[in-house]
Amino acid sequence: MIELFAALAQDPPPPIIEYHQPNTGVIEAVWDCRGREVRYRIETEWDRARILSYSGAAGEASPEDLERINDALEPMWLISGHRFQCNPVSDELLITGPRKGGGEAVSITARWYDGALHLRVR
């Protein structure tokens, strides 16, 4: 009988907490990199992130360059990290996030220099 009373006197369980990513979002940045202006815009919608524009050391990114980055972003579930770095002759954008369906995180480094995009995807 004492065991039954002890079971009834316990604290209630903690509340159920659910985490949800934002439905939509925008990362829009303008940087002054040693007198050179760098701009980019990234939009997210549910489990999809896309870079819509970029201009910097290599000039305006072409639609083909943006599509290459967006193809690399496709396996990413959401953006969990974002970093930009100015270098003397290049610009570097790093985007990281968990992979859709689990597994190793997605990491995309887009470097623009010598008039071209150099993309590294892990």
N, CA and C atoms as an extended XYZ file, in Angstrom:
366
Properties=species:S:1:pos:R:3:atomname:S:1:resname:S:1:resid:I:1 pbc="F F F"
N         0.810       -1.182        0.000 N   MET     1
C         0.000        0.000        0.000 CA  MET     1
C         0.864        1.261        0.000 C   MET     1
N         1.994        1.230        0.726 N   ILE     2
C         2.891        2.383        0.759 CA  ILE     2
C         3.474        2.637       -0.620 C   ILE     2
N         3.791        1.590       -1.372 N   GLU     3
C         4.336        1.758       -2.719 CA  GLU     3
C         3.352        2.478       -3.630 C   GLU     3
N         2.076        2.201       -3.529 N   LEU     4
C         1.052        2.846       -4.347 CA  LEU     4
C         0.996        4.330       -4.034 C   LEU     4
N         1.053        4.716       -2.732 N   PHE     5
C         1.021        6.117       -2.350 CA  PHE     5
C         2.259        6.853       -2.876 C   PHE     5
N         3.415        6.233       -2.804 N   ALA     6
C         4.647        6.853       -3.290 CA  ALA     6
C         4.574        7.106       -4.792 C   ALA     6
N         3.964        6.192       -5.509 N   ALA     7
C         3.840        6.374       -6.956 CA  ALA     7
C         2.904        7.526       -7.281 C   ALA     7
N         1.873        7.739       -6.502 N   LEU     8
C         0.920        8.822       -6.740 CA  LEU     8
C         1.486       10.178       -6.354 C   LEU     8
N         2.449       10.231       -5.445 N   ALA     9
C         2.976       11.488       -4.940 CA  ALA     9
C         4.116       12.045       -5.779 C   ALA     9
N         4.495       11.420       -6.881 N   GLN    10
C         5.610       11.894       -7.696 CA  GLN    10
C         5.238       13.170       -8.441 C   GLN    10
N         6.280       13.929       -8.782 N   ASP    11
C         6.074       15.134       -9.583 CA  ASP    11
C         5.563       14.746      -10.964 C   ASP    11
N         4.809       15.643      -11.589 N   PRO    12
C         4.343       15.334      -12.942 CA  PRO    12
C         5.524       15.305      -13.913 C   PRO    12
N         5.387       14.605      -15.026 N   PRO    13
C         6.488       14.562      -16.000 CA  PRO    13
C         6.722       15.945      -16.605 C   PRO    13
N         7.922       16.183      -17.109 N   PRO    14
C         8.189       17.482      -17.734 CA  PRO    14
C         7.307       17.650      -18.974 C   PRO    14
N         7.043       18.901      -19.343 N   PRO    15
C         6.199       19.126      -20.526 CA  PRO    15
C         6.898       18.626      -21.789 C   PRO    15
N         6.120       18.260      -22.762 N   ILE    16
C         6.659       17.848      -24.059 CA  ILE    16
C         7.023       19.112      -24.823 C   ILE    16
N         8.265       19.183      -25.239 N   ILE    17
C         8.739       20.357      -25.969 CA  ILE    17
C         9.034       19.928      -27.397 C   ILE    17
N         8.451       20.617      -28.336 N   GLU    18
C         8.702       20.329      -29.750 CA  GLU    18
C         9.436       21.504      -30.355 C   GLU    18
N        10.417       21.200      -31.186 N   TYR    19
C        11.171       22.232      -31.882 CA  TYR    19
C        10.804       22.179      -33.353 C   TYR    19
N        10.545       23.330      -33.920 N   HIS    20
C        10.206       23.416      -35.339 CA  HIS    20
C        11.077       24.479      -35.988 C   HIS    20
N        11.498       24.223      -37.188 N   GLN    21
C        12.228       25.233      -37.930 CA  GLN    21
C        11.246       26.310      -38.382 C   GLN    21
N        11.723       27.517      -38.661 N   PRO    22
C        10.829       28.553      -39.166 CA  PRO    22
C        10.229       28.119      -40.502 C   PRO    22
N         9.019       28.564      -40.764 N   ASN    23
C         8.381       28.256      -42.054 CA  ASN    23
C         9.150       28.894      -43.201 C   ASN    23
N         9.488       30.146      -43.037 N   THR    24
C        10.243       30.860      -44.070 CA  THR    24
C        11.243       31.781      -43.383 C   THR    24
N        12.270       32.160      -44.120 N   GLY    25
C        13.248       33.081      -43.573 CA  GLY    25
C        14.121       33.658      -44.672 C   GLY    25
N        14.824       34.725      -44.338 N   VAL    26
C        15.712       35.402      -45.284 CA  VAL    26
C        16.993       35.769      -44.555 C   VAL    26
N        18.118       35.480      -45.188 N   ILE    27
C        19.409       36.005      -44.749 CA  ILE    27
C        19.850       36.935      -45.860 C   ILE    27
N        19.913       38.203      -45.556 N   GLU    28
C        20.337       39.183      -46.554 CA  GLU    28
C        21.476       39.973      -45.937 C   GLU    28
N        22.597       40.032      -46.636 N   ALA    29
C        23.771       40.675      -46.059 CA  ALA    29
C        24.435       41.605      -47.058 C   ALA    29
N        25.002       42.663      -46.517 N   VAL    30
C        25.838       43.594      -47.272 CA  VAL    30
C        27.088       43.799      -46.429 C   VAL    30
N        28.237       43.482      -47.016 N   TRP    31
C        29.510       43.586      -46.305 CA  TRP    31
C        30.426       44.571      -47.022 C   TRP    31
N        31.221       45.279      -46.243 N   ASP    32
C        32.286       46.119      -46.787 CA  ASP    32
C        33.579       45.347      -46.583 C   ASP    32
N        34.128       44.832      -47.658 N   CYS    33
C        35.359       44.044      -47.605 CA  CYS    33
C        36.498       44.886      -48.169 C   CYS    33
N        37.116       45.655      -47.300 N   ARG    34
C        38.226       46.521      -47.706 CA  ARG    34
C        37.839       47.423      -48.876 C   ARG    34
N        36.672       48.038      -48.755 N   GLY    35
C        36.209       48.954      -49.783 CA  GLY    35
C        35.434       48.293      -50.908 C   GLY    35
N        35.388       46.978      -50.928 N   ARG    36
C        34.637       46.235      -51.949 CA  ARG    36
C        33.311       45.803      -51.328 C   ARG    36
N        32.205       46.116      -51.981 N   GLU    37
C        30.902       45.726      -51.450 CA  GLU    37
C        30.545       44.302      -51.870 C   GLU    37
N        30.113       43.511      -50.906 N   VAL    38
C        29.656       42.146      -51.158 CA  VAL    38
C        28.209       42.066      -50.682 C   VAL    38
N        27.355       41.487      -51.527 N   ARG    39
C        25.932       41.332      -51.198 CA  ARG    39
C        25.484       39.921      -51.527 C   ARG    39
N        24.617       39.377      -50.681 N   TYR    40
C        23.967       38.113      -51.031 CA  TYR    40
C        22.634       38.007      -50.316 C   TYR    40
N        21.785       37.157      -50.867 N   ARG    41
C        20.457       36.910      -50.304 CA  ARG    41
C        20.177       35.410      -50.362 C   ARG    41
N        19.838       34.848      -49.197 N   ILE    42
C        19.483       33.437      -49.075 CA  ILE    42
C        18.065       33.376      -48.517 C   ILE    42
N        17.215       32.567      -49.131 N   GLU    43
C        15.857       32.398      -48.633 CA  GLU    43
C        15.627       30.940      -48.261 C   GLU    43
N        14.840       30.740      -47.211 N   THR    44
C        14.472       29.388      -46.801 CA  THR    44
C        12.952       29.284      -46.779 C   THR    44
N        12.478       28.099      -47.123 N   GLU    45
C        11.058       27.800      -47.029 CA  GLU    45
C        10.925       26.344      -46.638 C   GLU    45
N        10.386       26.116      -45.442 N   TRP    46
C        10.274       24.789      -44.860 CA  TRP    46
C        11.624       24.094      -44.873 C   TRP    46
N        11.811       23.055      -45.659 N   ASP    47
C        13.083       22.324      -45.640 CA  ASP    47
C        13.905       22.601      -46.897 C   ASP    47
N        13.816       23.807      -47.402 N   ARG    48
C        14.526       24.166      -48.629 CA  ARG    48
C        15.224       25.513      -48.450 C   ARG    48
N        16.522       25.546      -48.736 N   ALA    49
C        17.296       26.791      -48.693 CA  ALA    49
C        17.820       27.070      -50.098 C   ALA    49
N        17.756       28.333      -50.504 N   ARG    50
C        18.228       28.717      -51.835 CA  ARG    50
C        18.935       30.056      -51.749 C   ARG    50
N        20.049       30.171      -52.473 N   ILE    51
C        20.708       31.469      -52.598 CA  ILE    51
C        20.144       32.121      -53.860 C   ILE    51
N        19.640       33.334      -53.707 N   LEU    52
C        18.977       34.009      -54.827 CA  LEU    52
C        19.876       35.001      -55.545 C   LEU    52
N        20.846       35.558      -54.819 N   SER    53
C        21.741       36.510      -55.473 CA  SER    53
C        23.053       36.579      -54.709 C   SER    53
N        24.096       36.951      -55.456 N   TYR    54
C        25.407       37.140      -54.856 CA  TYR    54
C        26.211       38.070      -55.766 C   TYR    54
N        26.904       39.030      -55.182 N   SER    55
C        27.873       39.830      -55.923 CA  SER    55
C        29.016       40.155      -54.981 C   SER    55
N        30.228       40.131      -55.537 N   GLY    56
C        31.406       40.379      -54.708 CA  GLY    56
C        32.664       40.433      -55.533 C   GLY    56
N        33.745       39.821      -55.033 N   ALA    57
C        35.066       39.903      -55.649 CA  ALA    57
C        35.065       39.440      -57.094 C   ALA    57
N        34.241       38.465      -57.432 N   ALA    58
C        34.205       37.944      -58.807 CA  ALA    58
C        33.067       38.564      -59.613 C   ALA    58
N        32.483       39.638      -59.096 N   GLY    59
C        31.369       40.275      -59.785 CA  GLY    59
C        30.053       39.607      -59.415 C   GLY    59
N        29.061       39.787      -60.257 N   GLU    60
C        27.738       39.214      -60.042 CA  GLU    60
C        27.761       37.721      -60.369 C   GLU    60
N        27.233       36.900      -59.458 N   ALA    61
C        27.172       35.460      -59.714 CA  ALA    61
C        26.195       35.192      -60.854 C   ALA    61
N        26.577       34.305      -61.739 N   SER    62
C        25.717       33.948      -62.869 CA  SER    62
C        24.586       33.038      -62.382 C   SER    62
N        23.508       32.954      -63.159 N   PRO    63
C        22.444       32.006      -62.803 CA  PRO    63
C        22.978       30.573      -62.676 C   PRO    63
N        23.953       30.206      -63.492 N   GLU    64
C        24.547       28.868      -63.421 CA  GLU    64
C        25.295       28.663      -62.102 C   GLU    64
N        26.035       29.702      -61.650 N   ASP    65
C        26.740       29.613      -60.373 CA  ASP    65
C        25.749       29.458      -59.216 C   ASP    65
N        24.692       30.258      -59.236 N   LEU    66
C        23.683       30.166      -58.183 CA  LEU    66
C        23.027       28.792      -58.180 C   LEU    66
N        22.781       28.249      -59.352 N   GLU    67
C        22.159       26.926      -59.443 CA  GLU    67
C        23.085       25.837      -58.903 C   GLU    67
N        24.397       25.968      -59.147 N   ARG    68
C        25.356       25.005      -58.582 CA  ARG    68
C        25.292       25.009      -57.058 C   ARG    68
N        25.226       26.203      -56.467 N   ILE    69
C        25.128       26.301      -55.007 CA  ILE    69
C        23.798       25.720      -54.535 C   ILE    69
N        22.730       26.056      -55.229 N   ASN    70
C        21.415       25.560      -54.825 CA  ASN    70
C        21.315       24.040      -54.944 C   ASN    70
N        21.958       23.465      -55.946 N   ASP    71
C        22.003       21.997      -56.048 CA  ASP    71
C        22.717       21.404      -54.831 C   ASP    71
N        23.790       22.066      -54.387 N   ALA    72
C        24.528       21.590      -53.220 CA  ALA    72
C        23.709       21.769      -51.932 C   ALA    72
N        22.845       22.785      -51.903 N   LEU    73
C        22.006       23.022      -50.727 CA  LEU    73
C        20.826       22.054      -50.636 C   LEU    73
N        20.470       21.411      -51.724 N   GLU    74
C        19.277       20.561      -51.772 CA  GLU    74
C        19.216       19.508      -50.662 C   GLU    74
N        20.303       18.805      -50.321 N   PRO    75
C        20.203       17.779      -49.273 CA  PRO    75
C        20.087       18.343      -47.854 C   PRO    75
N        20.250       19.673      -47.702 N   MET    76
C        20.251       20.293      -46.379 CA  MET    76
C        18.819       20.497      -45.886 C   MET    76
N        18.576       20.084      -44.647 N   TRP    77
C        17.245       20.201      -44.066 CA  TRP    77
C        16.949       21.628      -43.625 C   TRP    77
N        17.922       22.281      -42.993 N   LEU    78
C        17.796       23.678      -42.580 CA  LEU    78
C        19.187       24.250      -42.381 C   LEU    78
N        19.284       25.549      -42.336 N   ILE    79
C        20.568       26.214      -42.124 CA  ILE    79
C        20.800       26.312      -40.619 C   ILE    79
N        21.851       25.663      -40.145 N   SER    80
C        22.186       25.761      -38.725 CA  SER    80
C        23.411       26.639      -38.493 C   SER    80
N        24.160       26.902      -39.550 N   GLY    81
C        25.327       27.764      -39.438 CA  GLY    81
C        25.553       28.542      -40.721 C   GLY    81
N        26.022       29.766      -40.557 N   HIS    82
C        26.242       30.653      -41.700 CA  HIS    82
C        27.387       31.585      -41.331 C   HIS    82
N        28.378       31.663      -42.222 N   ARG    83
C        29.535       32.521      -41.941 CA  ARG    83
C        30.017       33.123      -43.251 C   ARG    83
N        30.464       34.347      -43.187 N   PHE    84
C        31.047       35.000      -44.352 CA  PHE    84
C        32.409       35.540      -43.958 C   PHE    84
N        33.375       35.427      -44.888 N   GLN    85
C        34.725       35.905      -44.615 CA  GLN    85
C        35.252       36.679      -45.810 C   GLN    85
N        35.789       37.862      -45.533 N   CYS    86
C        36.446       38.675      -46.562 CA  CYS    86
C        37.924       38.318      -46.597 C   CYS    86
N        38.440       38.097      -47.773 N   ASN    87
C        39.863       37.882      -47.984 CA  ASN    87
C        40.342       38.954      -48.957 C   ASN    87
N        41.640       39.191      -49.070 N   PRO    88
C        42.104       40.277      -49.942 CA  PRO    88
C        41.613       40.174      -51.389 C   PRO    88
N        41.568       38.974      -51.961 N   VAL    89
C        41.158       38.858      -53.373 CA  VAL    89
C        39.985       37.905      -53.573 C   VAL    89
N        39.372       37.445      -52.483 N   SER    90
C        38.249       36.524      -52.621 CA  SER    90
C        37.249       36.736      -51.494 C   SER    90
N        36.071       36.194      -51.694 N   ASP    91
C        35.023       36.200      -50.683 CA  ASP    91
C        34.637       34.751      -50.440 C   ASP    91
N        34.303       34.414      -49.192 N   GLU    92
C        33.996       33.032      -48.860 CA  GLU    92
C        32.719       32.973      -48.024 C   GLU    92
N        31.754       32.213      -48.508 N   LEU    93
C        30.493       32.012      -47.823 CA  LEU    93
C        30.408       30.549      -47.414 C   LEU    93
N        30.180       30.290      -46.123 N   LEU    94
C        30.057       28.930      -45.598 CA  LEU    94
C        28.649       28.761      -45.039 C   LEU    94
N        27.960       27.707      -45.494 N   ILE    95
C        26.618       27.381      -45.005 CA  ILE    95
C        26.644       25.929      -44.547 C   ILE    95
N        26.159       25.670      -43.336 N   THR    96
C        26.122       24.306      -42.816 CA  THR    96
C        24.733       23.995      -42.276 C   THR    96
N        24.416       22.694      -42.244 N   GLY    97
C        23.142       22.282      -41.674 CA  GLY    97
C        22.979       20.786      -41.720 C   GLY    97
N        21.995       20.285      -40.973 N   PRO    98
C        21.754       18.843      -40.953 CA  PRO    98
C        21.209       18.351      -42.291 C   PRO    98
N        21.531       17.102      -42.593 N   ARG    99
C        21.097       16.478      -43.846 CA  ARG    99
C        19.670       15.958      -43.694 C   ARG    99
N        18.871       16.136      -44.739 N   LYS   100
C        17.520       15.571      -44.758 CA  LYS   100
C        17.622       14.063      -44.591 C   LYS   100
N        16.827       13.502      -43.707 N   GLY   101
C        16.847       12.065      -43.481 CA  GLY   101
C        17.950       11.597      -42.558 C   GLY   101
N        18.740       12.514      -42.012 N   GLY   102
C        19.808       12.141      -41.088 CA  GLY   102
C        21.136       11.927      -41.787 C   GLY   102
N        22.097       11.514      -41.031 N   GLY   103
C        23.440       11.316      -41.575 CA  GLY   103
C        24.312       12.512      -41.287 C   GLY   103
N        25.469       12.504      -41.911 N   GLU   104
C        26.449       13.568      -41.701 CA  GLU   104
C        25.906       14.909      -42.184 C   GLU   104
N        26.241       15.977      -41.465 N   ALA   105
C        25.787       17.317      -41.823 CA  ALA   105
C        26.321       17.721      -43.200 C   ALA   105
N        25.634       18.656      -43.821 N   VAL   106
C        26.033       19.209      -45.111 CA  VAL   106
C        26.825       20.490      -44.845 C   VAL   106
N        27.944       20.658      -45.548 N   SER   107
C        28.769       21.853      -45.431 CA  SER   107
C        29.119       22.331      -46.835 C   SER   107
N        28.795       23.582      -47.122 N   ILE   108
C        29.031       24.151      -48.445 CA  ILE   108
C        29.901       25.387      -48.285 C   ILE   108
N        31.021       25.410      -48.975 N   THR   109
C        31.889       26.590      -48.991 CA  THR   109
C        31.934       27.110      -50.422 C   THR   109
N        31.474       28.333      -50.594 N   ALA   110
C        31.491       28.970      -51.908 CA  ALA   110
C        32.508       30.106      -51.850 C   ALA   110
N        33.579       29.983      -52.637 N   ARG   111
C        34.609       31.021      -52.710 CA  ARG   111
C        34.566       31.646      -54.099 C   ARG   111
N        34.563       32.964      -54.142 N   TRP   112
C        34.562       33.671      -55.413 CA  TRP   112
C        35.891       34.401      -55.561 C   TRP   112
N        36.620       34.064      -56.596 N   TYR   113
C        37.839       34.794      -56.924 CA  TYR   113
C        38.200       34.533      -58.376 C   TYR   113
N        39.065       35.382      -58.918 N   ASP   114
C        39.474       35.291      -60.333 CA  ASP   114
C        38.269       35.195      -61.270 C   ASP   114
N        37.185       35.857      -60.911 N   GLY   115
C        36.010       35.880      -61.774 CA  GLY   115
C        35.217       34.585      -61.807 C   GLY   115
N        35.458       33.655      -60.869 N   ALA   116
C        34.768       32.377      -60.921 CA  ALA   116
C        34.377       31.885      -59.527 C   ALA   116
N        33.380       31.024      -59.487 N   LEU   117
C        32.941       30.367      -58.273 CA  LEU   117
C        33.728       29.067      -58.088 C   LEU   117
N        34.243       28.872      -56.895 N   HIS   118
C        34.925       27.639      -56.522 CA  HIS   118
C        34.122       27.048      -55.378 C   HIS   118
N        33.457       25.925      -55.627 N   LEU   119
C        32.508       25.357      -54.682 CA  LEU   119
C        33.062       24.078      -54.062 C   LEU   119
N        32.991       23.976      -52.745 N   ARG   120
C        33.387       22.757      -52.043 CA  ARG   120
C        32.189       22.276      -51.218 C   ARG   120
N        31.790       21.038      -51.427 N   VAL   121
C        30.636       20.469      -50.744 CA  VAL   121
C        31.079       19.243      -49.968 C   VAL   121
N        30.701       19.172      -48.713 N   ARG   122
C        30.967       17.982      -47.886 CA  ARG   122
C        29.677       17.542      -47.242 C   ARG   122
